[in-house]
Amino acid sequence: MDTLIAPHGGHLVNRMAADAERAGLLDRARNLPAISLNTRQHSDLDLMAVGALSPLEGFMVQADYQRVLQEMRLASGTVWAVPVTLDADAETAERAKSAGEAALVDESGEPVAVMKVEDVYDWDRALEARQVYRTEDDAHPGVAYLSTRAAKLVGGAITLLRKSTPEFAEYHKEPAETRALFAERGWRTVVAFQTRNPIHRAHEYLTKCALETVDGLLIHPLVGETKQGDIPANVRMRCYQILIDHYYPKDRTALSTLPAAMRYAGPREAVWHAILRKNYGCSHFIVGRDHAGVGSYYGTYDAQQIFDEFEPQEIGITPVKFEHTFFHTKLKEMVSDKTSPGPKEAHLFLSGTKVREMLSAGEDLPPEFTRPEVSRILKEHYQKVQVA
C-alpha cells in the first residue's frame, strides 16, 4: 500500500501520448492550427503531462481561470493559487476553436503536443496583475510578463508527444520517480525545500531543523526560467551538490530539480509551490521569509499567513513555517527571530547587494554566512561575469 501523501486531487495525472498513438497524433498535429509556446508555457506543458501540476490536465478554461483569480480555487473547488494559461492572437485562437484542436509547437515550430480546444476567452491583464501579484507595476517581473501576452486565452486538455530534454538529467526526476525513490528509502514523511538561490547557512539550518521531524529531505531547486540577475541554475546546482556531499546526511537527503518557471507571485506562489511538492510525494513544505518574493511587493511573512486561509486538508501538504534565521555573533550559533535573545547588532546579515559586491571584489563570504566551498563557487562565477 502506498503510504505517501496522495497527489493533489487524488491521483497523479498522466497526459503523455501512448506509444501506439504518438505517430498518428504527430501526423495530425502537422495539419492543425499551431500555437507557439514560450519558455514558461513549454515548462508548464511538460509538468502537466507528468502529473506535477495535478489535477490540471491542460491549460485552464475560463471557469477555472476566473475562480483561481477570485478565490484561489479551480471550478471544482480544489485549491489552486496561480493561473496556468496559454495565450494566442485572436486569429489563431479562432482557427483553433473552429478546428477543435491545436498543435502546440516549440520555438523551432515542431509540434510537441496536441491540445483539445475546449475554450477560447478574453482576459484582463490588470485584473490578473492585481489578483496574482498584488500590483500593476511593470517593474514586477510577473506583471511585465503579462504585458507581453496576446489577447485571447485558449484552454483545454493536452496530450504530450515529446518531452523536453532536461537541463540537469542526472538530477531530473518526475513525480512518479520521486515517489518511487521515497518508497524505496522507506520515507513516509518528506519535507521539501524550494529554492532559486544558493543555500546559505540560514537555509541549511532551517532544512536541518525540519529534517529532525520527518523521514527525509528533498532539496528541490527550481531550475526553470528566472529573472535577470538571479544566480544561474548550473552554478546553483554545483553549490547544492557540494553541500549534500559534505554537510547533509546522504541517506536522508535527496536532490532533484523542478523545471518550472518562477512567477514571483509571493504568497500565491508559496501555495502553488507547496501543491507541486505534494504531487512529488512530499508531506511537508518549508515556507520561510518572503517566499517567492521580489522587491517589496509582499510582506515578510505573507507567504506563511496565506496558508491559514484554507483548511489544512484542502491543501494537504503541511507548511513548515520559519522566522528569519541568521548567525548570532555573540552566541556563535544560528538563531531566528524567535530564538535570539538579542541584541540586534549581533545578528549577522548580508544583503544581496553586499554579497554580490564582496564576491565581485574577489572576497570570501564569512563562513558564518555560507560554507567556504559555496563561497568559492560563487566567487568564481562572479569573477567570470565581470571578465565577460
VOGUFI-481908 format. One record per residue (C-alpha): residue in one letter; x negated, y, z negated; residue number from 1. Coordinates in steps of 0.1 Angstrom, whole numbers. Example, Ala and Ser with C-alpha at 12.3 -4.5 7.8 and 13.67 -1.06 7.14 Angstrom:
@residuo A, c1 -123, c2 -45, c3 -78, num 1
@residuo S, c1 -137, c2 -11, c3 -71, num 2
END
This chain:
@residuo M, c1 0, c2 0, c3 0, num 1
@residuo D, c1 -12, c2 35, c3 9, num 2
@residuo T, c1 -19, c2 53, c3 -24, num 3
@residuo L, c1 -29, c2 85, c3 -8, num 4
@residuo I, c1 -7, c2 116, c3 -6, num 5
@residuo A, c1 19, c2 114, c3 22, num 6
@residuo P, c1 14, c2 137, c3 52, num 7
@residuo H, c1 34, c2 169, c3 52, num 8
@residuo G, c1 69, c2 160, c3 65, num 9
@residuo G, c1 65, c2 123, c3 56, num 10
@residuo H, c1 45, c2 109, c3 85, num 11
@residuo L, c1 13, c2 117, c3 105, num 12
@residuo V, c1 23, c2 130, c3 139, num 13
@residuo N, c1 6, c2 114, c3 170, num 14
@residuo R, c1 11, c2 132, c3 203, num 15
@residuo M, c1 -17, c2 115, c3 222, num 16
@residuo A, c1 -7, c2 101, c3 256, num 17
@residuo A, c1 -8, c2 63, c3 256, num 18
@residuo D, c1 -35, c2 48, c3 279, num 19
@residuo A, c1 -8, c2 33, c3 302, num 20
@residuo E, c1 8, c2 67, c3 308, num 21
@residuo R, c1 -21, c2 90, c3 309, num 22
@residuo A, c1 -29, c2 87, c3 347, num 23
@residuo G, c1 7, c2 92, c3 357, num 24
@residuo L, c1 11, c2 122, c3 333, num 25
@residuo L, c1 -21, c2 138, c3 347, num 26
@residuo D, c1 -8, c2 135, c3 383, num 27
@residuo R, c1 25, c2 151, c3 373, num 28
@residuo A, c1 7, c2 178, c3 354, num 29
@residuo R, c1 -11, c2 190, c3 386, num 30
@residuo N, c1 23, c2 199, c3 401, num 31
@residuo L, c1 38, c2 216, c3 371, num 32
@residuo P, c1 37, c2 253, c3 363, num 33
@residuo A, c1 4, c2 260, c3 344, num 34
@residuo I, c1 0, c2 278, c3 312, num 35
@residuo S, c1 -36, c2 287, c3 303, num 36
@residuo L, c1 -48, c2 281, c3 267, num 37
@residuo N, c1 -71, c2 304, c3 248, num 38
@residuo T, c1 -96, c2 291, c3 223, num 39
@residuo R, c1 -72, c2 293, c3 194, num 40
@residuo Q, c1 -43, c2 276, c3 212, num 41
@residuo H, c1 -66, c2 249, c3 225, num 42
@residuo S, c1 -78, c2 240, c3 190, num 43
@residuo D, c1 -41, c2 241, c3 178, num 44
@residuo L, c1 -32, c2 217, c3 205, num 45
@residuo D, c1 -59, c2 193, c3 196, num 46
@residuo L, c1 -50, c2 195, c3 159, num 47
@residuo M, c1 -13, c2 189, c3 166, num 48
@residuo A, c1 -20, c2 159, c3 188, num 49
@residuo V, c1 -38, c2 140, c3 160, num 50
@residuo G, c1 -14, c2 150, c3 132, num 51
@residuo A, c1 -35, c2 177, c3 114, num 52
@residuo L, c1 -5, c2 201, c3 118, num 53
@residuo S, c1 22, c2 175, c3 109, num 54
@residuo P, c1 51, c2 178, c3 111, num 55
@residuo L, c1 46, c2 200, c3 142, num 56
@residuo E, c1 49, c2 181, c3 174, num 57
@residuo G, c1 43, c2 211, c3 197, num 58
@residuo F, c1 42, c2 249, c3 198, num 59
@residuo M, c1 70, c2 265, c3 179, num 60
@residuo V, c1 105, c2 270, c3 193, num 61
@residuo Q, c1 123, c2 302, c3 183, num 62
@residuo A, c1 143, c2 288, c3 154, num 63
@residuo D, c1 111, c2 276, c3 138, num 64
@residuo Y, c1 91, c2 307, c3 146, num 65
@residuo Q, c1 117, c2 331, c3 132, num 66
@residuo R, c1 122, c2 312, c3 100, num 67
@residuo V, c1 85, c2 309, c3 94, num 68
@residuo L, c1 82, c2 347, c3 98, num 69
@residuo Q, c1 110, c2 354, c3 74, num 70
@residuo E, c1 109, c2 326, c3 49, num 71
@residuo M, c1 77, c2 306, c3 54, num 72
@residuo R, c1 97, c2 275, c3 64, num 73
@residuo L, c1 105, c2 256, c3 95, num 74
@residuo A, c1 141, c2 254, c3 107, num 75
@residuo S, c1 143, c2 221, c3 89, num 76
@residuo G, c1 135, c2 238, c3 56, num 77
@residuo T, c1 100, c2 223, c3 54, num 78
@residuo V, c1 74, c2 248, c3 40, num 79
@residuo W, c1 52, c2 262, c3 67, num 80
@residuo A, c1 33, c2 295, c3 65, num 81
@residuo V, c1 19, c2 307, c3 98, num 82
@residuo P, c1 32, c2 307, c3 134, num 83
@residuo V, c1 17, c2 282, c3 158, num 84
@residuo T, c1 27, c2 296, c3 192, num 85
@residuo L, c1 19, c2 296, c3 229, num 86
@residuo D, c1 24, c2 328, c3 249, num 87
@residuo A, c1 28, c2 333, c3 287, num 88
@residuo D, c1 37, c2 361, c3 310, num 89
@residuo A, c1 73, c2 364, c3 320, num 90
@residuo E, c1 69, c2 349, c3 354, num 91
@residuo T, c1 50, c2 319, c3 343, num 92
@residuo A, c1 74, c2 313, c3 314, num 93
@residuo E, c1 104, c2 315, c3 337, num 94
@residuo R, c1 89, c2 289, c3 361, num 95
@residuo A, c1 81, c2 266, c3 332, num 96
@residuo K, c1 116, c2 269, c3 318, num 97
@residuo S, c1 131, c2 261, c3 353, num 98
@residuo A, c1 108, c2 231, c3 356, num 99
@residuo G, c1 115, c2 219, c3 321, num 100
@residuo E, c1 78, c2 210, c3 317, num 101
@residuo A, c1 45, c2 228, c3 319, num 102
@residuo A, c1 9, c2 218, c3 323, num 103
@residuo L, c1 -14, c2 233, c3 296, num 104
@residuo V, c1 -47, c2 240, c3 311, num 105
@residuo D, c1 -82, c2 247, c3 297, num 106
@residuo E, c1 -105, c2 276, c3 307, num 107
@residuo S, c1 -116, c2 257, c3 338, num 108
@residuo G, c1 -80, c2 252, c3 350, num 109
@residuo E, c1 -79, c2 215, c3 342, num 110
@residuo P, c1 -47, c2 201, c3 326, num 111
@residuo V, c1 -53, c2 189, c3 291, num 112
@residuo A, c1 -17, c2 184, c3 280, num 113
@residuo V, c1 19, c2 182, c3 293, num 114
@residuo M, c1 45, c2 203, c3 274, num 115
@residuo K, c1 82, c2 197, c3 273, num 116
@residuo V, c1 96, c2 232, c3 276, num 117
@residuo E, c1 124, c2 234, c3 251, num 118
@residuo D, c1 125, c2 272, c3 245, num 119
@residuo V, c1 113, c2 305, c3 260, num 120
@residuo Y, c1 118, c2 336, c3 239, num 121
@residuo D, c1 108, c2 372, c3 232, num 122
@residuo W, c1 88, c2 381, c3 201, num 123
@residuo D, c1 80, c2 412, c3 182, num 124
@residuo R, c1 43, c2 419, c3 177, num 125
@residuo A, c1 48, c2 445, c3 150, num 126
@residuo L, c1 71, c2 422, c3 130, num 127
@residuo E, c1 47, c2 393, c3 132, num 128
@residuo A, c1 18, c2 415, c3 121, num 129
@residuo R, c1 37, c2 428, c3 91, num 130
@residuo Q, c1 51, c2 394, c3 80, num 131
@residuo V, c1 20, c2 373, c3 85, num 132
@residuo Y, c1 -9, c2 398, c3 80, num 133
@residuo R, c1 9, c2 424, c3 58, num 134
@residuo T, c1 -4, c2 452, c3 81, num 135
@residuo E, c1 -1, c2 466, c3 116, num 136
@residuo D, c1 -37, c2 479, c3 116, num 137
@residuo D, c1 -55, c2 469, c3 147, num 138
@residuo A, c1 -87, c2 467, c3 127, num 139
@residuo H, c1 -74, c2 435, c3 112, num 140
@residuo P, c1 -87, c2 406, c3 134, num 141
@residuo G, c1 -53, c2 388, c3 133, num 142
@residuo V, c1 -34, c2 419, c3 143, num 143
@residuo A, c1 -60, c2 426, c3 170, num 144
@residuo Y, c1 -54, c2 390, c3 184, num 145
@residuo L, c1 -16, c2 397, c3 186, num 146
@residuo S, c1 -22, c2 428, c3 207, num 147
@residuo T, c1 -38, c2 406, c3 234, num 148
@residuo R, c1 -9, c2 382, c3 238, num 149
@residuo A, c1 17, c2 380, c3 265, num 150
@residuo A, c1 54, c2 390, c3 263, num 151
@residuo K, c1 70, c2 355, c3 261, num 152
@residuo L, c1 66, c2 326, c3 238, num 153
@residuo V, c1 71, c2 291, c3 251, num 154
@residuo G, c1 80, c2 263, c3 227, num 155
@residuo G, c1 82, c2 225, c3 229, num 156
@residuo A, c1 66, c2 192, c3 222, num 157
@residuo I, c1 32, c2 184, c3 237, num 158
@residuo T, c1 15, c2 152, c3 249, num 159
@residuo L, c1 -23, c2 155, c3 249, num 160
@residuo L, c1 -41, c2 140, c3 279, num 161
@residuo R, c1 -76, c2 147, c3 269, num 162
@residuo K, c1 -92, c2 156, c3 235, num 163
@residuo S, c1 -118, c2 183, c3 234, num 164
@residuo T, c1 -154, c2 172, c3 227, num 165
@residuo P, c1 -160, c2 180, c3 191, num 166
@residuo E, c1 -188, c2 205, c3 184, num 167
@residuo F, c1 -202, c2 185, c3 155, num 168
@residuo A, c1 -194, c2 150, c3 165, num 169
@residuo E, c1 -213, c2 134, c3 136, num 170
@residuo Y, c1 -190, c2 152, c3 111, num 171
@residuo H, c1 -158, c2 152, c3 131, num 172
@residuo K, c1 -130, c2 131, c3 115, num 173
@residuo E, c1 -93, c2 132, c3 124, num 174
@residuo P, c1 -67, c2 129, c3 96, num 175
@residuo A, c1 -63, c2 91, c3 101, num 176
@residuo E, c1 -101, c2 88, c3 98, num 177
@residuo T, c1 -105, c2 108, c3 66, num 178
@residuo R, c1 -76, c2 89, c3 51, num 179
@residuo A, c1 -93, c2 56, c3 60, num 180
@residuo L, c1 -126, c2 69, c3 45, num 181
@residuo F, c1 -109, c2 78, c3 12, num 182
@residuo A, c1 -92, c2 44, c3 11, num 183
@residuo E, c1 -125, c2 26, c3 18, num 184
@residuo R, c1 -141, c2 45, c3 -11, num 185
@residuo G, c1 -112, c2 39, c3 -34, num 186
@residuo W, c1 -103, c2 76, c3 -37, num 187
@residuo R, c1 -67, c2 81, c3 -47, num 188
@residuo T, c1 -71, c2 118, c3 -56, num 189
@residuo V, c1 -93, c2 141, c3 -34, num 190
@residuo V, c1 -99, c2 178, c3 -37, num 191
@residuo A, c1 -106, c2 198, c3 -5, num 192
@residuo F, c1 -128, c2 228, c3 -3, num 193
@residuo Q, c1 -121, c2 252, c3 26, num 194
@residuo T, c1 -150, c2 274, c3 37, num 195
@residuo R, c1 -160, c2 296, c3 66, num 196
@residuo N, c1 -192, c2 307, c3 48, num 197
@residuo P, c1 -223, c2 290, c3 35, num 198
@residuo I, c1 -218, c2 275, c3 0, num 199
@residuo H, c1 -235, c2 296, c3 -27, num 200
@residuo R, c1 -239, c2 288, c3 -64, num 201
@residuo A, c1 -204, c2 301, c3 -74, num 202
@residuo H, c1 -188, c2 278, c3 -47, num 203
@residuo E, c1 -210, c2 249, c3 -59, num 204
@residuo Y, c1 -199, c2 255, c3 -95, num 205
@residuo L, c1 -162, c2 255, c3 -87, num 206
@residuo T, c1 -163, c2 225, c3 -64, num 207
@residuo K, c1 -181, c2 205, c3 -91, num 208
@residuo C, c1 -156, c2 217, c3 -118, num 209
@residuo A, c1 -128, c2 205, c3 -95, num 210
@residuo L, c1 -146, c2 172, c3 -89, num 211
@residuo E, c1 -145, c2 165, c3 -126, num 212
@residuo T, c1 -107, c2 160, c3 -123, num 213
@residuo V, c1 -104, c2 138, c3 -92, num 214
@residuo D, c1 -120, c2 108, c3 -75, num 215
@residuo G, c1 -137, c2 126, c3 -46, num 216
@residuo L, c1 -145, c2 160, c3 -30, num 217
@residuo L, c1 -140, c2 168, c3 7, num 218
@residuo I, c1 -161, c2 197, c3 18, num 219
@residuo H, c1 -141, c2 207, c3 49, num 220
@residuo P, c1 -156, c2 237, c3 66, num 221
@residuo L, c1 -136, c2 255, c3 93, num 222
@residuo V, c1 -157, c2 254, c3 125, num 223
@residuo G, c1 -132, c2 269, c3 150, num 224
@residuo E, c1 -130, c2 304, c3 162, num 225
@residuo T, c1 -140, c2 331, c3 136, num 226
@residuo K, c1 -145, c2 368, c3 137, num 227
@residuo Q, c1 -177, c2 385, c3 149, num 228
@residuo G, c1 -202, c2 388, c3 121, num 229
@residuo D, c1 -194, c2 355, c3 104, num 230
@residuo I, c1 -223, c2 331, c3 100, num 231
@residuo P, c1 -223, c2 307, c3 130, num 232
@residuo A, c1 -210, c2 272, c3 123, num 233
@residuo N, c1 -242, c2 255, c3 133, num 234
@residuo V, c1 -261, c2 274, c3 107, num 235
@residuo R, c1 -235, c2 267, c3 81, num 236
@residuo M, c1 -235, c2 230, c3 88, num 237
@residuo R, c1 -272, c2 228, c3 80, num 238
@residuo C, c1 -265, c2 245, c3 47, num 239
@residuo Y, c1 -237, c2 222, c3 38, num 240
@residuo Q, c1 -257, c2 191, c3 46, num 241
@residuo I, c1 -288, c2 201, c3 27, num 242
@residuo L, c1 -267, c2 209, c3 -4, num 243
@residuo I, c1 -250, c2 175, c3 -3, num 244
@residuo D, c1 -284, c2 158, c3 2, num 245
@residuo H, c1 -299, c2 174, c3 -29, num 246
@residuo Y, c1 -272, c2 188, c3 -52, num 247
@residuo Y, c1 -240, c2 167, c3 -49, num 248
@residuo P, c1 -232, c2 130, c3 -58, num 249
@residuo K, c1 -231, c2 114, c3 -23, num 250
@residuo D, c1 -208, c2 86, c3 -34, num 251
@residuo R, c1 -182, c2 112, c3 -45, num 252
@residuo T, c1 -186, c2 138, c3 -17, num 253
@residuo A, c1 -177, c2 138, c3 19, num 254
@residuo L, c1 -184, c2 164, c3 46, num 255
@residuo S, c1 -161, c2 167, c3 76, num 256
@residuo T, c1 -152, c2 196, c3 99, num 257
@residuo L, c1 -119, c2 213, c3 106, num 258
@residuo P, c1 -119, c2 226, c3 142, num 259
@residuo A, c1 -92, c2 252, c3 135, num 260
@residuo A, c1 -93, c2 289, c3 143, num 261
@residuo M, c1 -93, c2 314, c3 114, num 262
@residuo R, c1 -63, c2 337, c3 112, num 263
@residuo Y, c1 -75, c2 359, c3 83, num 264
@residuo A, c1 -39, c2 358, c3 70, num 265
@residuo G, c1 -49, c2 357, c3 34, num 266
@residuo P, c1 -20, c2 343, c3 12, num 267
@residuo R, c1 -1, c2 327, c3 40, num 268
@residuo E, c1 -32, c2 311, c3 54, num 269
@residuo A, c1 -41, c2 297, c3 20, num 270
@residuo V, c1 -8, c2 278, c3 21, num 271
@residuo W, c1 -14, c2 267, c3 56, num 272
@residuo H, c1 -49, c2 255, c3 48, num 273
@residuo A, c1 -35, c2 235, c3 19, num 274
@residuo I, c1 -9, c2 218, c3 41, num 275
@residuo L, c1 -36, c2 209, c3 67, num 276
@residuo R, c1 -57, c2 193, c3 40, num 277
@residuo K, c1 -27, c2 173, c3 27, num 278
@residuo N, c1 -24, c2 159, c3 62, num 279
@residuo Y, c1 -61, c2 148, c3 60, num 280
@residuo G, c1 -53, c2 129, c3 28, num 281
@residuo C, c1 -63, c2 154, c3 1, num 282
@residuo S, c1 -42, c2 156, c3 -31, num 283
@residuo H, c1 -58, c2 189, c3 -44, num 284
@residuo F, c1 -70, c2 221, c3 -27, num 285
@residuo I, c1 -93, c2 247, c3 -41, num 286
@residuo V, c1 -80, c2 283, c3 -39, num 287
@residuo G, c1 -105, c2 309, c3 -50, num 288
@residuo R, c1 -108, c2 346, c3 -49, num 289
@residuo D, c1 -94, c2 363, c3 -18, num 290
@residuo H, c1 -89, c2 331, c3 2, num 291
@residuo A, c1 -88, c2 337, c3 39, num 292
@residuo G, c1 -90, c2 374, c3 33, num 293
@residuo V, c1 -107, c2 401, c3 53, num 294
@residuo G, c1 -113, c2 437, c3 43, num 295
@residuo S, c1 -90, c2 450, c3 16, num 296
@residuo Y, c1 -57, c2 439, c3 31, num 297
@residuo Y, c1 -48, c2 415, c3 3, num 298
@residuo G, c1 -50, c2 415, c3 -35, num 299
@residuo T, c1 -78, c2 395, c3 -51, num 300
@residuo Y, c1 -55, c2 366, c3 -63, num 301
@residuo D, c1 -26, c2 370, c3 -39, num 302
@residuo A, c1 -36, c2 337, c3 -22, num 303
@residuo Q, c1 -31, c2 319, c3 -56, num 304
@residuo Q, c1 1, c2 336, c3 -65, num 305
@residuo I, c1 19, c2 327, c3 -33, num 306
@residuo F, c1 19, c2 290, c3 -43, num 307
@residuo D, c1 42, c2 300, c3 -72, num 308
@residuo E, c1 69, c2 309, c3 -47, num 309
@residuo F, c1 76, c2 273, c3 -39, num 310
@residuo E, c1 85, c2 242, c3 -60, num 311
@residuo P, c1 54, c2 220, c3 -64, num 312
@residuo Q, c1 69, c2 191, c3 -45, num 313
@residuo E, c1 77, c2 213, c3 -15, num 314
@residuo I, c1 40, c2 218, c3 -6, num 315
@residuo G, c1 29, c2 185, c3 -23, num 316
@residuo I, c1 -8, c2 192, c3 -25, num 317
@residuo T, c1 -19, c2 207, c3 -58, num 318
@residuo P, c1 -36, c2 241, c3 -57, num 319
@residuo V, c1 -67, c2 243, c3 -80, num 320
@residuo K, c1 -70, c2 280, c3 -88, num 321
@residuo F, c1 -103, c2 296, c3 -98, num 322
@residuo E, c1 -111, c2 330, c3 -111, num 323
@residuo H, c1 -141, c2 350, c3 -97, num 324
@residuo T, c1 -172, c2 330, c3 -106, num 325
@residuo F, c1 -208, c2 342, c3 -109, num 326
@residuo F, c1 -241, c2 337, c3 -127, num 327
@residuo H, c1 -243, c2 354, c3 -162, num 328
@residuo T, c1 -279, c2 367, c3 -166, num 329
@residuo K, c1 -278, c2 367, c3 -204, num 330
@residuo L, c1 -262, c2 332, c3 -209, num 331
@residuo K, c1 -283, c2 318, c3 -180, num 332
@residuo E, c1 -253, c2 299, c3 -166, num 333
@residuo M, c1 -224, c2 300, c3 -142, num 334
@residuo V, c1 -192, c2 315, c3 -157, num 335
@residuo S, c1 -159, c2 330, c3 -144, num 336
@residuo D, c1 -138, c2 360, c3 -154, num 337
@residuo K, c1 -120, c2 335, c3 -177, num 338
@residuo T, c1 -151, c2 322, c3 -195, num 339
@residuo S, c1 -175, c2 351, c3 -195, num 340
@residuo P, c1 -180, c2 368, c3 -229, num 341
@residuo G, c1 -193, c2 400, c3 -212, num 342
@residuo P, c1 -209, c2 424, c3 -207, num 343
@residuo K, c1 -201, c2 431, c3 -171, num 344
@residuo E, c1 -236, c2 443, c3 -163, num 345
@residuo A, c1 -248, c2 408, c3 -170, num 346
@residuo H, c1 -228, c2 395, c3 -140, num 347
@residuo L, c1 -250, c2 387, c3 -110, num 348
@residuo F, c1 -230, c2 398, c3 -79, num 349
@residuo L, c1 -243, c2 404, c3 -44, num 350
@residuo S, c1 -221, c2 419, c3 -18, num 351
@residuo G, c1 -221, c2 405, c3 17, num 352
@residuo T, c1 -238, c2 437, c3 29, num 353
@residuo K, c1 -266, c2 433, c3 3, num 354
@residuo V, c1 -271, c2 396, c3 12, num 355
@residuo R, c1 -274, c2 405, c3 49, num 356
@residuo E, c1 -299, c2 433, c3 41, num 357
@residuo M, c1 -321, c2 410, c3 20, num 358
@residuo L, c1 -321, c2 382, c3 45, num 359
@residuo S, c1 -328, c2 406, c3 74, num 360
@residuo A, c1 -357, c2 420, c3 55, num 361
@residuo G, c1 -371, c2 385, c3 50, num 362
@residuo E, c1 -364, c2 384, c3 13, num 363
@residuo D, c1 -353, c2 353, c3 -5, num 364
@residuo L, c1 -319, c2 354, c3 -22, num 365
@residuo P, c1 -320, c2 349, c3 -60, num 366
@residuo P, c1 -318, c2 312, c3 -69, num 367
@residuo E, c1 -290, c2 321, c3 -93, num 368
@residuo F, c1 -270, c2 332, c3 -63, num 369
@residuo T, c1 -278, c2 304, c3 -38, num 370
@residuo R, c1 -301, c2 274, c3 -37, num 371
@residuo P, c1 -336, c2 280, c3 -22, num 372
@residuo E, c1 -330, c2 256, c3 6, num 373
@residuo V, c1 -299, c2 275, c3 17, num 374
@residuo S, c1 -317, c2 308, c3 14, num 375
@residuo R, c1 -344, c2 297, c3 37, num 376
@residuo I, c1 -319, c2 285, c3 64, num 377
@residuo L, c1 -301, c2 318, c3 62, num 378
@residuo K, c1 -332, c2 339, c3 62, num 379
@residuo E, c1 -344, c2 321, c3 93, num 380
@residuo H, c1 -311, c2 328, c3 110, num 381
@residuo Y, c1 -310, c2 365, c3 103, num 382
@residuo Q, c1 -346, c2 370, c3 114, num 383
@residuo K, c1 -338, c2 353, c3 147, num 384
@residuo V, c1 -308, c2 375, c3 151, num 385
@residuo Q, c1 -330, c2 406, c3 146, num 386
@residuo V, c1 -355, c2 394, c3 172, num 387
@residuo A, c1 -327, c2 388, c3 197, num 388
END
